[in-house]
């Protein structure tokens, strides 16, 4: 059966489209190995179907990626809600071709991989802090200093 019906939302979702969305999502992390992409997509499709929520596979994948990177980056992560974005950048910098087999691994990860990923994690800009605007007098600048000088006439030329 290729078409799944989610009765809670009344939406019809194509299983192939959901799986394709998962593959595309993981491809965005630089993973190009078709077997790894397929295994990751199958894992989250199976989890969602087991929970009787086949349309929830992409959300499950995003949540798992966010939690995995939050655990992996640990104290270096100053913004846990941005774990997936910071982790994705670090994973791409660290070299997804070398480490793709470890992506979302549930077993103990090699210390070299963890150290490489932590070194590659970009430091996000600080959160904006609202501050009051300093009171100042706003006055239009005078245009007189910008007046164009009169052209000078060279003697001997007709006026």
Biotite code that builds the C-alpha atoms (Angstrom):
import biotite.structure as struc

atoms = struc.array([
    struc.Atom([0.000, 0.000, 0.000], chain_id="A", res_id=1, res_name="UNK", atom_name="CA", element="C"),
    struc.Atom([1.623, 3.251, -1.157], chain_id="A", res_id=2, res_name="UNK", atom_name="CA", element="C"),
    struc.Atom([-0.939, 5.715, 0.149], chain_id="A", res_id=3, res_name="UNK", atom_name="CA", element="C"),
    struc.Atom([-1.398, 6.242, 3.857], chain_id="A", res_id=4, res_name="UNK", atom_name="CA", element="C"),
    struc.Atom([-4.436, 7.982, 5.301], chain_id="A", res_id=5, res_name="UNK", atom_name="CA", element="C"),
    struc.Atom([-3.980, 9.943, 8.487], chain_id="A", res_id=6, res_name="UNK", atom_name="CA", element="C"),
    struc.Atom([-7.483, 10.055, 9.914], chain_id="A", res_id=7, res_name="UNK", atom_name="CA", element="C"),
    struc.Atom([-6.542, 12.420, 12.758], chain_id="A", res_id=8, res_name="UNK", atom_name="CA", element="C"),
    struc.Atom([-5.911, 15.221, 10.270], chain_id="A", res_id=9, res_name="UNK", atom_name="CA", element="C"),
    struc.Atom([-7.945, 13.910, 7.353], chain_id="A", res_id=10, res_name="UNK", atom_name="CA", element="C"),
    struc.Atom([-4.884, 14.238, 5.123], chain_id="A", res_id=11, res_name="UNK", atom_name="CA", element="C"),
    struc.Atom([-3.747, 11.730, 2.551], chain_id="A", res_id=12, res_name="UNK", atom_name="CA", element="C"),
    struc.Atom([0.019, 11.361, 2.407], chain_id="A", res_id=13, res_name="UNK", atom_name="CA", element="C"),
    struc.Atom([1.973, 9.434, -0.112], chain_id="A", res_id=14, res_name="UNK", atom_name="CA", element="C"),
    struc.Atom([4.438, 7.098, 1.614], chain_id="A", res_id=15, res_name="UNK", atom_name="CA", element="C"),
    struc.Atom([6.914, 7.598, -1.216], chain_id="A", res_id=16, res_name="UNK", atom_name="CA", element="C"),
    struc.Atom([6.818, 11.378, -0.782], chain_id="A", res_id=17, res_name="UNK", atom_name="CA", element="C"),
    struc.Atom([7.397, 11.104, 2.960], chain_id="A", res_id=18, res_name="UNK", atom_name="CA", element="C"),
    struc.Atom([10.320, 8.750, 2.420], chain_id="A", res_id=19, res_name="UNK", atom_name="CA", element="C"),
    struc.Atom([11.720, 11.067, -0.274], chain_id="A", res_id=20, res_name="UNK", atom_name="CA", element="C"),
    struc.Atom([11.437, 14.010, 2.129], chain_id="A", res_id=21, res_name="UNK", atom_name="CA", element="C"),
    struc.Atom([13.437, 12.044, 4.709], chain_id="A", res_id=22, res_name="UNK", atom_name="CA", element="C"),
    struc.Atom([16.121, 11.137, 2.182], chain_id="A", res_id=23, res_name="UNK", atom_name="CA", element="C"),
    struc.Atom([16.353, 14.787, 1.090], chain_id="A", res_id=24, res_name="UNK", atom_name="CA", element="C"),
    struc.Atom([16.578, 15.924, 4.706], chain_id="A", res_id=25, res_name="UNK", atom_name="CA", element="C"),
    struc.Atom([19.490, 13.600, 5.450], chain_id="A", res_id=26, res_name="UNK", atom_name="CA", element="C"),
    struc.Atom([21.115, 14.459, 2.112], chain_id="A", res_id=27, res_name="UNK", atom_name="CA", element="C"),
    struc.Atom([21.208, 18.049, 3.394], chain_id="A", res_id=28, res_name="UNK", atom_name="CA", element="C"),
    struc.Atom([23.720, 16.896, 6.001], chain_id="A", res_id=29, res_name="UNK", atom_name="CA", element="C"),
    struc.Atom([26.120, 15.954, 3.227], chain_id="A", res_id=30, res_name="UNK", atom_name="CA", element="C"),
    struc.Atom([25.380, 12.235, 3.359], chain_id="A", res_id=31, res_name="UNK", atom_name="CA", element="C"),
    struc.Atom([25.580, 10.895, -0.194], chain_id="A", res_id=32, res_name="UNK", atom_name="CA", element="C"),
    struc.Atom([25.794, 7.133, 0.365], chain_id="A", res_id=33, res_name="UNK", atom_name="CA", element="C"),
    struc.Atom([22.481, 5.717, -0.921], chain_id="A", res_id=34, res_name="UNK", atom_name="CA", element="C"),
    struc.Atom([22.558, 2.791, 1.529], chain_id="A", res_id=35, res_name="UNK", atom_name="CA", element="C"),
    struc.Atom([22.969, 5.078, 4.557], chain_id="A", res_id=36, res_name="UNK", atom_name="CA", element="C"),
    struc.Atom([20.274, 7.468, 3.300], chain_id="A", res_id=37, res_name="UNK", atom_name="CA", element="C"),
    struc.Atom([17.906, 4.563, 2.742], chain_id="A", res_id=38, res_name="UNK", atom_name="CA", element="C"),
    struc.Atom([18.628, 3.045, 6.160], chain_id="A", res_id=39, res_name="UNK", atom_name="CA", element="C"),
    struc.Atom([18.003, 6.365, 7.917], chain_id="A", res_id=40, res_name="UNK", atom_name="CA", element="C"),
    struc.Atom([14.742, 6.947, 6.030], chain_id="A", res_id=41, res_name="UNK", atom_name="CA", element="C"),
    struc.Atom([13.581, 3.375, 6.703], chain_id="A", res_id=42, res_name="UNK", atom_name="CA", element="C"),
    struc.Atom([14.390, 3.763, 10.408], chain_id="A", res_id=43, res_name="UNK", atom_name="CA", element="C"),
    struc.Atom([12.150, 6.791, 10.842], chain_id="A", res_id=44, res_name="UNK", atom_name="CA", element="C"),
    struc.Atom([9.410, 5.445, 8.588], chain_id="A", res_id=45, res_name="UNK", atom_name="CA", element="C"),
    struc.Atom([9.312, 2.281, 10.715], chain_id="A", res_id=46, res_name="UNK", atom_name="CA", element="C"),
    struc.Atom([9.272, 4.270, 13.984], chain_id="A", res_id=47, res_name="UNK", atom_name="CA", element="C"),
    struc.Atom([6.423, 6.452, 12.748], chain_id="A", res_id=48, res_name="UNK", atom_name="CA", element="C"),
    struc.Atom([4.403, 3.506, 11.470], chain_id="A", res_id=49, res_name="UNK", atom_name="CA", element="C"),
    struc.Atom([4.936, 1.621, 14.744], chain_id="A", res_id=50, res_name="UNK", atom_name="CA", element="C"),
    struc.Atom([3.559, 4.646, 16.589], chain_id="A", res_id=51, res_name="UNK", atom_name="CA", element="C"),
    struc.Atom([0.592, 4.664, 14.193], chain_id="A", res_id=52, res_name="UNK", atom_name="CA", element="C"),
    struc.Atom([1.669, 8.092, 12.907], chain_id="A", res_id=53, res_name="UNK", atom_name="CA", element="C"),
    struc.Atom([3.128, 7.501, 9.426], chain_id="A", res_id=54, res_name="UNK", atom_name="CA", element="C"),
    struc.Atom([2.943, 11.200, 8.558], chain_id="A", res_id=55, res_name="UNK", atom_name="CA", element="C"),
    struc.Atom([5.060, 12.081, 11.594], chain_id="A", res_id=56, res_name="UNK", atom_name="CA", element="C"),
    struc.Atom([8.269, 10.511, 10.285], chain_id="A", res_id=57, res_name="UNK", atom_name="CA", element="C"),
    struc.Atom([9.875, 13.832, 9.244], chain_id="A", res_id=58, res_name="UNK", atom_name="CA", element="C"),
    struc.Atom([9.136, 15.409, 12.618], chain_id="A", res_id=59, res_name="UNK", atom_name="CA", element="C"),
    struc.Atom([10.551, 12.365, 14.392], chain_id="A", res_id=60, res_name="UNK", atom_name="CA", element="C"),
    struc.Atom([13.718, 12.631, 12.297], chain_id="A", res_id=61, res_name="UNK", atom_name="CA", element="C"),
    struc.Atom([14.134, 16.337, 13.061], chain_id="A", res_id=62, res_name="UNK", atom_name="CA", element="C"),
    struc.Atom([13.618, 15.744, 16.782], chain_id="A", res_id=63, res_name="UNK", atom_name="CA", element="C"),
    struc.Atom([16.121, 12.866, 16.775], chain_id="A", res_id=64, res_name="UNK", atom_name="CA", element="C"),
    struc.Atom([18.728, 14.926, 14.903], chain_id="A", res_id=65, res_name="UNK", atom_name="CA", element="C"),
    struc.Atom([18.289, 17.869, 17.284], chain_id="A", res_id=66, res_name="UNK", atom_name="CA", element="C"),
    struc.Atom([18.612, 15.636, 20.362], chain_id="A", res_id=67, res_name="UNK", atom_name="CA", element="C"),
    struc.Atom([21.595, 13.740, 18.910], chain_id="A", res_id=68, res_name="UNK", atom_name="CA", element="C"),
    struc.Atom([23.529, 16.921, 18.165], chain_id="A", res_id=69, res_name="UNK", atom_name="CA", element="C"),
    struc.Atom([22.568, 18.433, 21.540], chain_id="A", res_id=70, res_name="UNK", atom_name="CA", element="C"),
    struc.Atom([23.995, 15.377, 23.318], chain_id="A", res_id=71, res_name="UNK", atom_name="CA", element="C"),
    struc.Atom([27.048, 15.271, 21.077], chain_id="A", res_id=72, res_name="UNK", atom_name="CA", element="C"),
    struc.Atom([27.985, 18.949, 21.295], chain_id="A", res_id=73, res_name="UNK", atom_name="CA", element="C"),
    struc.Atom([27.160, 19.089, 24.989], chain_id="A", res_id=74, res_name="UNK", atom_name="CA", element="C"),
    struc.Atom([28.370, 22.095, 26.964], chain_id="A", res_id=75, res_name="UNK", atom_name="CA", element="C"),
    struc.Atom([29.751, 23.812, 23.854], chain_id="A", res_id=76, res_name="UNK", atom_name="CA", element="C"),
    struc.Atom([26.199, 24.269, 22.681], chain_id="A", res_id=77, res_name="UNK", atom_name="CA", element="C"),
    struc.Atom([25.037, 27.607, 24.003], chain_id="A", res_id=78, res_name="UNK", atom_name="CA", element="C"),
    struc.Atom([21.648, 27.405, 22.304], chain_id="A", res_id=79, res_name="UNK", atom_name="CA", element="C"),
    struc.Atom([20.064, 23.944, 22.582], chain_id="A", res_id=80, res_name="UNK", atom_name="CA", element="C"),
    struc.Atom([17.164, 24.961, 20.340], chain_id="A", res_id=81, res_name="UNK", atom_name="CA", element="C"),
    struc.Atom([19.698, 25.455, 17.534], chain_id="A", res_id=82, res_name="UNK", atom_name="CA", element="C"),
    struc.Atom([21.441, 22.101, 17.968], chain_id="A", res_id=83, res_name="UNK", atom_name="CA", element="C"),
    struc.Atom([20.397, 20.793, 14.543], chain_id="A", res_id=84, res_name="UNK", atom_name="CA", element="C"),
    struc.Atom([21.608, 23.901, 12.699], chain_id="A", res_id=85, res_name="UNK", atom_name="CA", element="C"),
    struc.Atom([24.908, 24.149, 14.560], chain_id="A", res_id=86, res_name="UNK", atom_name="CA", element="C"),
    struc.Atom([25.421, 20.395, 14.360], chain_id="A", res_id=87, res_name="UNK", atom_name="CA", element="C"),
    struc.Atom([24.667, 20.341, 10.631], chain_id="A", res_id=88, res_name="UNK", atom_name="CA", element="C"),
    struc.Atom([27.254, 23.052, 10.011], chain_id="A", res_id=89, res_name="UNK", atom_name="CA", element="C"),
    struc.Atom([29.800, 21.189, 12.140], chain_id="A", res_id=90, res_name="UNK", atom_name="CA", element="C"),
    struc.Atom([29.059, 17.895, 10.404], chain_id="A", res_id=91, res_name="UNK", atom_name="CA", element="C"),
    struc.Atom([29.487, 19.482, 6.971], chain_id="A", res_id=92, res_name="UNK", atom_name="CA", element="C"),
    struc.Atom([32.748, 21.143, 8.032], chain_id="A", res_id=93, res_name="UNK", atom_name="CA", element="C"),
    struc.Atom([34.044, 17.923, 9.639], chain_id="A", res_id=94, res_name="UNK", atom_name="CA", element="C"),
    struc.Atom([33.529, 15.959, 6.428], chain_id="A", res_id=95, res_name="UNK", atom_name="CA", element="C"),
    struc.Atom([30.330, 13.988, 6.024], chain_id="A", res_id=96, res_name="UNK", atom_name="CA", element="C"),
    struc.Atom([31.969, 11.537, 3.604], chain_id="A", res_id=97, res_name="UNK", atom_name="CA", element="C"),
    struc.Atom([34.300, 10.398, 6.361], chain_id="A", res_id=98, res_name="UNK", atom_name="CA", element="C"),
    struc.Atom([31.735, 10.280, 9.169], chain_id="A", res_id=99, res_name="UNK", atom_name="CA", element="C"),
    struc.Atom([28.391, 9.521, 7.491], chain_id="A", res_id=100, res_name="UNK", atom_name="CA", element="C"),
    struc.Atom([28.285, 5.964, 8.834], chain_id="A", res_id=101, res_name="UNK", atom_name="CA", element="C"),
    struc.Atom([28.198, 7.415, 12.375], chain_id="A", res_id=102, res_name="UNK", atom_name="CA", element="C"),
    struc.Atom([25.317, 9.828, 11.717], chain_id="A", res_id=103, res_name="UNK", atom_name="CA", element="C"),
    struc.Atom([22.588, 9.278, 14.355], chain_id="A", res_id=104, res_name="UNK", atom_name="CA", element="C"),
    struc.Atom([24.446, 6.255, 15.705], chain_id="A", res_id=105, res_name="UNK", atom_name="CA", element="C"),
    struc.Atom([23.034, 5.048, 18.993], chain_id="A", res_id=106, res_name="UNK", atom_name="CA", element="C"),
    struc.Atom([26.185, 3.267, 20.153], chain_id="A", res_id=107, res_name="UNK", atom_name="CA", element="C"),
    struc.Atom([29.270, 4.880, 21.684], chain_id="A", res_id=108, res_name="UNK", atom_name="CA", element="C"),
    struc.Atom([30.913, 7.235, 19.192], chain_id="A", res_id=109, res_name="UNK", atom_name="CA", element="C"),
    struc.Atom([34.677, 7.371, 18.576], chain_id="A", res_id=110, res_name="UNK", atom_name="CA", element="C"),
    struc.Atom([36.360, 10.155, 20.540], chain_id="A", res_id=111, res_name="UNK", atom_name="CA", element="C"),
    struc.Atom([38.032, 11.390, 17.335], chain_id="A", res_id=112, res_name="UNK", atom_name="CA", element="C"),
    struc.Atom([34.655, 11.977, 15.733], chain_id="A", res_id=113, res_name="UNK", atom_name="CA", element="C"),
    struc.Atom([33.251, 13.772, 18.782], chain_id="A", res_id=114, res_name="UNK", atom_name="CA", element="C"),
    struc.Atom([36.357, 15.976, 19.091], chain_id="A", res_id=115, res_name="UNK", atom_name="CA", element="C"),
    struc.Atom([36.327, 16.801, 15.373], chain_id="A", res_id=116, res_name="UNK", atom_name="CA", element="C"),
    struc.Atom([32.657, 17.724, 15.449], chain_id="A", res_id=117, res_name="UNK", atom_name="CA", element="C"),
    struc.Atom([33.063, 19.880, 18.548], chain_id="A", res_id=118, res_name="UNK", atom_name="CA", element="C"),
    struc.Atom([36.032, 21.717, 17.015], chain_id="A", res_id=119, res_name="UNK", atom_name="CA", element="C"),
    struc.Atom([34.078, 22.321, 13.815], chain_id="A", res_id=120, res_name="UNK", atom_name="CA", element="C"),
    struc.Atom([30.958, 23.650, 15.559], chain_id="A", res_id=121, res_name="UNK", atom_name="CA", element="C"),
    struc.Atom([30.513, 27.325, 14.714], chain_id="A", res_id=122, res_name="UNK", atom_name="CA", element="C"),
    struc.Atom([29.885, 29.742, 17.529], chain_id="A", res_id=123, res_name="UNK", atom_name="CA", element="C"),
    struc.Atom([26.571, 31.488, 16.907], chain_id="A", res_id=124, res_name="UNK", atom_name="CA", element="C"),
    struc.Atom([26.189, 35.230, 17.224], chain_id="A", res_id=125, res_name="UNK", atom_name="CA", element="C"),
    struc.Atom([24.904, 36.341, 20.597], chain_id="A", res_id=126, res_name="UNK", atom_name="CA", element="C"),
    struc.Atom([21.177, 36.684, 21.097], chain_id="A", res_id=127, res_name="UNK", atom_name="CA", element="C"),
    struc.Atom([19.953, 40.211, 20.465], chain_id="A", res_id=128, res_name="UNK", atom_name="CA", element="C"),
    struc.Atom([19.231, 42.060, 23.673], chain_id="A", res_id=129, res_name="UNK", atom_name="CA", element="C"),
    struc.Atom([16.672, 44.841, 23.604], chain_id="A", res_id=130, res_name="UNK", atom_name="CA", element="C"),
    struc.Atom([18.081, 48.101, 24.913], chain_id="A", res_id=131, res_name="UNK", atom_name="CA", element="C"),
    struc.Atom([16.508, 51.523, 25.121], chain_id="A", res_id=132, res_name="UNK", atom_name="CA", element="C"),
    struc.Atom([17.479, 53.976, 22.425], chain_id="A", res_id=133, res_name="UNK", atom_name="CA", element="C"),
    struc.Atom([19.644, 56.821, 23.656], chain_id="A", res_id=134, res_name="UNK", atom_name="CA", element="C"),
    struc.Atom([17.776, 60.120, 23.635], chain_id="A", res_id=135, res_name="UNK", atom_name="CA", element="C"),
    struc.Atom([19.235, 62.484, 21.098], chain_id="A", res_id=136, res_name="UNK", atom_name="CA", element="C"),
    struc.Atom([18.230, 65.629, 19.335], chain_id="A", res_id=137, res_name="UNK", atom_name="CA", element="C"),
    struc.Atom([17.366, 65.018, 15.737], chain_id="A", res_id=138, res_name="UNK", atom_name="CA", element="C"),
    struc.Atom([18.003, 68.005, 13.543], chain_id="A", res_id=139, res_name="UNK", atom_name="CA", element="C"),
    struc.Atom([18.308, 68.220, 9.791], chain_id="A", res_id=140, res_name="UNK", atom_name="CA", element="C"),
    struc.Atom([21.860, 68.988, 8.717], chain_id="A", res_id=141, res_name="UNK", atom_name="CA", element="C"),
    struc.Atom([22.546, 72.221, 6.914], chain_id="A", res_id=142, res_name="UNK", atom_name="CA", element="C"),
    struc.Atom([23.080, 71.878, 3.167], chain_id="A", res_id=143, res_name="UNK", atom_name="CA", element="C"),
    struc.Atom([25.238, 75.002, 2.933], chain_id="A", res_id=144, res_name="UNK", atom_name="CA", element="C"),
    struc.Atom([28.569, 73.178, 3.330], chain_id="A", res_id=145, res_name="UNK", atom_name="CA", element="C"),
    struc.Atom([27.592, 70.989, 0.368], chain_id="A", res_id=146, res_name="UNK", atom_name="CA", element="C"),
    struc.Atom([26.853, 73.916, -1.983], chain_id="A", res_id=147, res_name="UNK", atom_name="CA", element="C"),
    struc.Atom([28.601, 73.579, -5.296], chain_id="A", res_id=148, res_name="UNK", atom_name="CA", element="C"),
    struc.Atom([31.221, 76.229, -5.928], chain_id="A", res_id=149, res_name="UNK", atom_name="CA", element="C"),
    struc.Atom([30.729, 78.619, -8.804], chain_id="A", res_id=150, res_name="UNK", atom_name="CA", element="C"),
    struc.Atom([32.810, 77.656, -11.846], chain_id="A", res_id=151, res_name="UNK", atom_name="CA", element="C"),
    struc.Atom([35.844, 79.856, -12.287], chain_id="A", res_id=152, res_name="UNK", atom_name="CA", element="C"),
    struc.Atom([36.276, 81.696, -15.516], chain_id="A", res_id=153, res_name="UNK", atom_name="CA", element="C"),
    struc.Atom([39.596, 81.581, -17.225], chain_id="A", res_id=154, res_name="UNK", atom_name="CA", element="C"),
    struc.Atom([40.705, 85.009, -18.395], chain_id="A", res_id=155, res_name="UNK", atom_name="CA", element="C"),
    struc.Atom([40.753, 85.442, -22.114], chain_id="A", res_id=156, res_name="UNK", atom_name="CA", element="C"),
    struc.Atom([37.671, 83.350, -22.748], chain_id="A", res_id=157, res_name="UNK", atom_name="CA", element="C"),
    struc.Atom([34.454, 84.959, -23.888], chain_id="A", res_id=158, res_name="UNK", atom_name="CA", element="C"),
    struc.Atom([31.716, 85.180, -21.336], chain_id="A", res_id=159, res_name="UNK", atom_name="CA", element="C"),
])
